[in-house]
Amino acid sequence: MRRELLKKSVYLLVMFLVSVSLLVSCAGSPSSTSSSASTLKVAIASEPDSTDPTISKYQANNQVVFNNIYDVLVNLDWETGKPSPGIAT
């Protein structure tokens, strides 16, 4: 009885250590996933045909390019309806 309990304890300990080592090895280092502050990575379905959203053929790409590259001069406050400065500060 005591021997069987010891076997179970050792088995559980080994399984725990194997699980922890697998989780630690899959985590990777923080420096491998970081990028510089000047790099913008965006996932889109296809390569944009232009960085000018007014002449691009694809609506989804227009939104991605427009929202991540261009900024507006004035924003509208949705609650009050009053304009607030965007990049026009």
For each residue, the residues with C-beta under 8 A, 3 or more apart:
1: 4 5
2: 5 6
3: 6 7
4: 1 7 8
5: 1 2 8 9
6: 2 3 9 10
7: 3 4 10 11
8: 4 5 11 12
9: 5 6 12 13
10: 6 7 13 14
11: 7 8 14 15
12: 8 9 15 16
13: 9 10 16 17
14: 10 11 17 18
15: 11 12 18 19
16: 12 13 19 20
17: 13 14 20 21
18: 14 15 21 22
19: 15 16 22 23
20: 16 17 23 24
21: 17 18 24 25
22: 18 19 25 26
23: 19 20 26 27
24: 20 21 27
25: 21 22
26: 22 23
27: 23 24
28: 32 33
29: 32 33
30: 33 34
31: 34
32: 28 29
33: 28 29 30
34: 30 31
35: 39 41
36: 39
37:
38:
39: 35 36
40: 68
41: 35
42: 64 68
43:
44: 47 48 60 61 64
45: 60 61
46: 58 61
47: 44
48: 44 51 56 58 61 64 65
49: 56 57 58 61
50: 53 55 56 65
51: 48 65 69
52: 55 56
53: 50 56 61 62 63 65 66 70
54:
55: 50 52
56: 48 49 50 52 53 61 62 65
57: 49
58: 46 48 49 61 62
59: 62 63
60: 44 45 63 64
61: 44 45 46 48 49 53 56 58 64 65
62: 53 56 58 59 65 66
63: 53 59 60 66 67
64: 42 44 48 60 61 67 68
65: 48 50 51 53 56 61 62 68 69 70
66: 53 62 63 69 70
67: 63 64 70
68: 40 42 64 65
69: 51 65 66
70: 53 65 66 67
71: 86 87
72: 75 86 87
73: 85 86 87 88
74: 83 84 85 86 88
75: 72 83 84 85 86
76: 81 82 83 84
77: 80 81 82 83 84
78: 81
79:
80: 77
81: 76 77 78
82: 76 77
83: 74 75 76 77
84: 74 75 76 77
85: 73 74 75 88 89
86: 71 72 73 74 75
87: 71 72 73
88: 73 74 85
89: 85
